[in-house]
Amino acid sequence: MTTEPVVLGPDATVAEALARIRNIDLKPAQAAQVYVCRPPLETPTGHYLGLVHFQRLLREPPYTLLGAIVDGDLDALSPETELPRITSHLATYNVVAVPVVDETGHLLGAVTVDDVLDHILPRTGARQSCTAGKPDIRTTTTPRRCPLMTAGDRRHPRERDLHERRDQRRREAASRAPRVGRRTGAAGSTCHSAAAPG
């Protein structure tokens, strides 16, 4: 859980919210939504009112107050929520972060998709350390690069295979296609066309 989500009061404007989520130090999951609370705005905050997703911020005029567009329908989680319930909650609402609120309605922080992945993947052994070439001592004794990231191609292996198959199909289709003749158009530009009917 991050204890430093983007928190603003209901009297803050859309322009202020966009300026806050534009901060380059924020992870994408943290910048995906702004939590609206009564003061104090440091966690634990005053009463939690709801959140505003960044897409909603992009659609509203910059002078709009957050209190007017706050979404209070997304259920907040309690600090005691178990991991399976958190993952189900993220999937059900199709969000990348969920607010964590105590029993008195104060925002304590937010659980992000990154937090969930950090808990799930090390247990399965599928996640290797990708930082500075350091090995993940739980799964290997020799330094290895992250299997999902290589120096030449930073795409996921499945995505890379998909693109390679697509490119192969395009090359095969191009080799089977009939040759197209070249002729000069009326304005002197070169254009491609099939042979004109005789």
N, C-alpha and C positions, 0 to 999 in steps of 0.2 A: 504494500500500500504506500502510495506517496502522500506525505503530509503537507505537500506544497502545491495543491492544485491551483488553477487560476480562479480566484474568488473576487467578486465585485459586489457592490451593494445594488439594490433595486433602482437607485437614482442615477447610476452610471449609464452612460450612453453606449450605443452600438459602436461608435467610433473609438471610445475608450477600450471597449472589449476587444476590438480588432487589433488595436495597438498592443494590448497585452499578449494576445496569442501569437503575434508576429515575432515575439522574442525568439532569437535563434537558439537560446539555451534550453528551450522547452522541447521535450520529446513530442513527436506527432500525436501520440495518444493523450498526452497532457493538454495539448493545444486544441484538441477536438471539440471541447466544450468549456463553457464558462459557468461556474457555480455561483448562484445568486443567493446571498445571505444578508441578514441584518448584522450591523457591527457588533463586535469586532470582526475584522475580515481576516485575521490570522487564525489558523486552526489551533484549538477548537474555536469555531466561529460562534457568532450569534445564531439566531434561529435560521435554519436552512429553508429557503423558499422554493428552490428548484434549480433548473439549469437551462442554458441556451446553447444549442449546438451551433458550431461555426457556420454551417450552411444557412441556418436561419439568420445569422448575423450578416451574411453576405447579401441576403435578399431584402433586408430592412434598410430604411434611410439612416444615415449616420447619427442623426439627432434623436432617434427613438430611444426611450428609456428601457433598460433591461427588465424592469418590473412589469412593463406592458406586454412583453413577449416571452416571459419565463414559462418553461414547461414543467409543471408540477406533477405530471402523470407518471414519470419514470420512478418506480419504487426504489428507494435507497436501501442499502444493505446495513446490517448491524455489524459491529466489530467481531461478533462471534460466528459469523456466517462461515460455513464449511466450503472448501474448494469446489466440490461438485455443484453446489448451489450457485456459486459465483460464475462458473463457466456456463451453466444453464441460463443464468440471468443475462450474461453478455450475449449469448446466442439468441435468446428469445427476443430481446430488444434490439439486436443488431447494432450494438454500440461497442466502442473501444475502451470505455472507462465508465465506472459506476461509482456514485457517491457512497461514502460510508458515514452513517449518522448514528449518534448515540441515542439512548432512550429518551433524552430530553429535547431532541431535535437539533442538536449542534453538529455541524459538519466537522468530521475528524480528519477526512482525507478522501482519497479516491483509489479504487483498485483498477488497474489498467490491464489490458491484454498482455503487455510485457511482463507484469507481475505474475500473471497466471502461467505464462510460458516458462518463466524462470522456475516455477514450482513443479510444473509437469515434466518438462523435458529432461532435467538431470536424472530423475528417477528412472526414465526409460533408457537412458544411456545414449539417446539419439543426438544429444546436443554436445558438441565438442567446444572447447574453449577457442574463441576466435580473436582473442585479444593478444596482440604483440607476439604471436607465435607460441604462446605458453601452452603446454599440454594440459588436458583435463585429467588430473591424476586419478579420477574415479574410473576412467575407461581405458587409459593407455599409459604406458611407461616411457614411450618415445615421443618426441615432439611431432605433432601432426597439425596440418592446417585443417580448418573447419571443412567438413565434407561438402557443405553447401556453398562454400565460397572458394573460388580459385582465382589466381592472379589474372588469368586471361579472360575469364567469363564469369561475371558475378550473378548470373541467373541461377535459379534452382535447377537441379539436374533434370527434373521432369519437363520444365519449361524449355530448357536447352534442347532436349530430345525432340520436343514438339516442333520447335523452330527448325531443327535440322531436317525432320521428316517433311515439313512444309516446303522448305527450300529444295529438297530432293524432288518432290512432286512437281514443283514449278520448272525445274531443269528438265525433267522428263517430258512434261507437257510442251515445253518450248522446243525440244528436239523433235517431237512428233508433229508439230504444227507445220503447215505448208509454208514454203518460202514466200515472202511478200515482195512484190516488185516495187521498184522506186521510180517515181516520175516527178516532174516539176509541175507545180500548180500554176494557176494563172498569174499570180503575183510574183512568180520567180522563186517561191519558197519550195523546199523539198517536202514532199509528203509521201506517206506509205499507203499503198492500196493494193488490193488483189488485182490480177489482170482484168482489164475491161472486157466485158462480154463482146464477142466478135460479131 
